[in-house]
């Protein structure tokens, strides 16, 4: 961006981003004049917007695209591409060179941001059948359990208490809020947790 503003090749400090394919420190000697003379506008997007675009491309188009390849879609979704309503718009989607563990983390983050994954903790009496009664509420609300950790140890637990940390799939934020309300109404003090 600075090079285009000044009209001269300039170096930039490195940036940590999931779009490493376009995180160049210095424009190339051959590329810069072409971009300077022919590109009308350059916009930026952040990693959250790129992750949302990557998630959308996987979920809706079945395309595993690296961060740099999804940047154009991210700009379009974020409204950074200018006025596009009623116009034919083409976005180049390229590059499948994405680490699978990174893609898994991005997908999980994207689903959480969209309200499709929710993690919460609650506690209940440590007695036979207590966990089953709790799970009956989740079954009635039609949520799928992704992960669950049931434990009896902890300084904040009473002698006859047990705690459950659970991650579930929900339809959206509204459904997740409704599920938490139903759990609390059932006598379980549920608290939403950050999904890492």
C-alpha positions in Angstrom: 0.0 0.0 0.0 2.8 2.4 0.9 4.5 1.8 -2.4 1.4 2.6 -4.3 0.8 5.8 -2.3 4.3 7.1 -2.9 4.7 5.7 -6.4 8.0 4.0 -5.5 9.0 0.6 -4.3 9.1 0.5 -0.6 9.6 -2.3 2.0 7.1 -3.0 4.7 7.6 -4.7 8.0 6.5 -8.4 8.0 2.9 -9.1 9.0 1.6 -12.2 10.7 -1.4 -13.3 8.7 -3.1 -16.4 7.4 -2.8 -15.0 3.9 1.0 -15.6 3.8 0.9 -15.9 0.0 0.3 -12.1 -0.4 2.1 -11.0 2.7 5.1 -9.7 0.7 7.6 -7.3 2.4 8.6 -5.6 -0.9 6.9 -5.4 -4.3 8.9 -7.0 -7.1 10.7 -4.9 -9.7 8.6 -6.3 -12.5 5.3 -6.5 -10.7 5.2 -3.0 -9.2 5.1 -1.0 -12.4 2.3 -3.2 -13.7 0.2 -2.8 -10.5 1.0 0.9 -10.3 -0.2 1.5 -13.9 -3.1 -0.9 -14.2 -4.7 -1.5 -10.8 -7.4 1.0 -10.0 -7.7 0.3 -6.2 -6.2 -1.8 -3.5 -8.1 -2.7 -0.4 -7.2 -4.6 2.7 -9.0 -7.2 4.8 -8.1 -8.7 8.2 -7.6 -12.3 9.2 -11.1 -12.6 10.6 -12.6 -11.6 7.3 -10.3 -14.0 5.4 -11.2 -16.8 7.8 -14.9 -16.1 7.3 -14.4 -16.3 3.5 -12.4 -19.5 3.7 -15.2 -21.1 5.9 -17.9 -19.9 3.4 -16.0 -21.3 0.4 -15.5 -24.7 2.1 -19.1 -24.9 3.3 -21.0 -23.5 0.4 -18.7 -24.2 -2.6 -16.7 -27.2 -1.3 -13.4 -25.3 -2.1 -10.4 -25.6 0.1 -8.7 -22.2 -0.6 -5.6 -20.8 1.1 -5.9 -17.4 2.8 -4.3 -15.4 0.0 -6.7 -17.0 -2.5 -9.8 -16.2 -0.4 -8.8 -12.5 0.2 -10.8 -11.3 -2.8 -13.9 -13.1 -1.5 -13.2 -11.6 1.9 -13.1 -8.1 0.5 -16.4 -8.7 -1.4 -18.1 -10.1 1.7 -16.8 -7.2 3.9 -18.1 -4.6 1.5 -14.6 -3.4 0.7 -15.0 -4.0 -3.1 -17.0 -0.9 -3.8 -20.5 -0.8 -5.2 -21.4 -4.2 -6.7 -25.1 -4.3 -6.4 -26.7 -5.1 -9.8 -23.3 -5.6 -11.4 -21.6 -8.7 -12.7 -18.6 -9.3 -10.4 -15.8 -11.8 -10.8 -13.5 -12.7 -7.9 -10.5 -14.8 -8.6 -10.3 -17.7 -6.1 -7.0 -19.4 -6.3 -4.5 -21.5 -4.3 -5.3 -24.7 -2.3 -1.9 -24.7 -0.5 -3.4 -24.5 3.0 -2.1 -26.5 5.9 -4.9 -28.9 7.0 -4.4 -28.2 10.7 -4.7 -24.4 10.0 -7.8 -25.1 7.9 -9.3 -27.1 10.7 -8.7 -24.3 13.1 -10.1 -21.7 10.7 -13.2 -23.8 10.1 -13.8 -24.3 13.9 -13.3 -20.6 14.5 -15.6 -19.7 11.6 -18.3 -22.0 12.8 -18.0 -20.6 16.3 -18.2 -17.0 15.0 -21.4 -18.0 13.0 -22.9 -19.5 16.2 -22.7 -23.0 14.8 -20.4 -24.3 17.6 -20.9 -23.4 21.2 -18.9 -24.4 24.2 -20.2 -24.1 27.8 -19.6 -25.4 31.2 -22.2 -26.4 33.9 -22.4 -28.4 37.1 -24.7 -30.9 38.5 -25.2 -33.3 41.4 -22.8 -36.3 41.4 -25.4 -39.1 41.4 -26.5 -41.8 39.0 -28.7 -40.5 36.2 -27.8 -36.8 36.7 -25.8 -36.7 33.5 -28.5 -38.5 31.5 -31.2 -36.0 32.7 -28.9 -33.1 31.5 -28.3 -34.8 28.2 -32.1 -35.3 27.7 -32.4 -31.4 27.5 -29.8 -31.3 24.8 -31.5 -34.1 22.9 -34.9 -32.3 23.1 -33.2 -29.1 21.7 -31.7 -31.1 18.8 -28.1 -30.2 19.4 -25.2 -32.5 18.5 -22.4 -33.1 21.0 -19.0 -32.5 19.5 -16.9 -32.9 22.7 -17.6 -33.4 26.4 -15.4 -33.6 29.5 -17.0 -34.7 32.7 -14.9 -34.2 35.9 -15.3 -34.4 39.6 -12.1 -32.6 40.7 -11.7 -28.9 41.2 -11.5 -26.5 44.1 -14.7 -24.7 43.0 -16.8 -28.0 43.1 -18.7 -29.1 46.1 -18.2 -32.6 47.6 -21.3 -33.9 45.9 -20.9 -31.9 42.6 -19.5 -32.7 39.2 -18.8 -30.4 36.3 -19.2 -30.8 32.6 -17.4 -28.9 29.8 -19.2 -29.5 26.6 -19.0 -28.3 23.0 -22.2 -28.7 20.8 -23.3 -27.9 17.3 -26.2 -25.4 17.1 -28.0 -23.8 14.1 -27.0 -20.2 14.9 -26.5 -17.7 17.8 -30.2 -17.6 18.5 -30.5 -21.3 18.8 -27.4 -21.4 21.1 -28.9 -18.7 23.4 -32.2 -20.7 23.5 -30.3 -23.9 24.4 -28.5 -22.1 27.3 -31.9 -20.7 28.5 -33.4 -24.2 28.5 -30.4 -25.6 30.4 -30.5 -22.9 33.0 -34.3 -23.4 33.3 -33.6 -27.1 34.0 -31.5 -26.1 37.1 -28.0 -26.2 35.5 -25.9 -23.0 35.9 -24.5 -22.9 32.4 -21.8 -20.4 31.3 -20.6 -20.0 27.8 -16.9 -20.4 27.3 -14.5 -19.2 24.6 -13.8 -21.9 22.0 -10.1 -22.2 21.5 
